[in-house]
């Protein structure tokens, strides 16, 4: 994780722990019809390289992920922000992490070609410190380009089920929003700031 605000390298492990333990975040996209911000609460996982937000099937209705405003917004303008924060009455424990990046939709029917590049960023480079779910570590050797999207989706699904046991009952879905971070801003209250 790249930290670009008032945090030092000793805080990186602590901040990473806060991100991994956070249960909810807020996803901000640009409403393509009204060019206004659109923000929704989401669950997420981070694999050491990208953030993944599931498009799950919470209702019994037939669902088409492209009908969701956040998905349509990302298809029109991939610039997104993900805000992870923690409020506490003890203000010395306040923090937020804001990730600015490019979003894309990966899923059962997307080919790797659709998620291979976003803007000028190549997403097929080897990730640093990628957290693979233990069940997928054995199959993480060579993969064809056509199976990379499926591989990313399966890894994200496994991490989501591990973090959110509720998905064992309702299912995690066949689609995820993938956020490739470009900038990460971290802020946490210093004890000297609380009087």
Secondary structure, 3 states (H helix, E strand, C coil): CCCCCCCCHHHHHHHHHHHHHCCCEEEEEECCCCCCEEEEEECCEECCCEEEEEECCCCCCCCCHHHCHHHHHHHHCCEEEEEEEECCCCHHHCEEEEEEEEEEEEECCCCHHHHCEECCEECCCCCCCCCCCHHHHCCCCCCCHHHHHHHHHHHHHHHHHHHCCCHHHHCCCCEEEEEEEEEEEEEECCHHHCC
